[in-house]
Amino acid sequence: MYRLYKDSATNQVCAINETVNNVEYSIPIAPANTDYQNFKKQINADEAQLEDADGNLMTAEQAKAYVATLP
């Protein structure tokens, strides 16, 4: 499960959080980062789910549309 993370100062999405075995990891939005590449790949292959920054689960179509806007 992935969740968008917003910077509290700017209110802009600045990272993606991934929860694995009840531990949350932060993935920077950086095209060279392999975890970031894997996140995009999993979302586009319907292998993972994405929540918005408020904790609302996105549909697969919404998640793919969001990922398409990322670098």
N, C-alpha and C positions, 0 to 999 in steps of 0.2 A: 504494500500500500504506500502510495506517495501522497504528499500533501504540500501545497504551495505555502511558502513562508514569506510574509510581508515584513519589511523593515518598519519598525514602529515610528521612526522619525519621518520617513518619506511616504509611508503607506504604499510602497511599491513592492511587487514580488521581487525578491533578491536571491532566493534559493528554493530548492525542493528538499523537503524532508522525507526520508524513507524510514519506516519502522520495520525492524527485523528482530524477531524474538524479544519483543517489548523494549527494544533499544532504538532510540531515534538518532539517525545520522543526517547530517546536512550535506547536500550536494550543491555546489555552486553552479550557477548558470554560466558555464564556461565550455565552449565547444571542444576544447582540447582535453577536457576531463573525461576519462573513460566511464565513470559512474554516470555522468550526465548523458553521454552517448547511449549507455545501456538503458537509462530511464526512458529516453525518447523511443528507442527501439521497442521496449516492452509495451509502452502505451500504444504505439502504432500497430503492434501485433496482437493487441487485446490480451496481453499476458499479465497486465497489472491495472490497478484502478488508481484514480487520481481524485483527491479532494481539493476543493478550493481553500483559500486561507481561512475561511470561516468554518471549515469542517464539513461542508456539504459535498456529498459524493457526486461527481460529474458523471454524465452518461459517457459511454465510449466515444460517441460522436463529438461531444463537447470537449473531452480530453484531447482527442486527436486534433480538433480545430485549434485548441489552445497551443498544443505542441507545435503546430504548423506556424505559429507566430513567433516562435523562439529562434534564436540564432543557431 
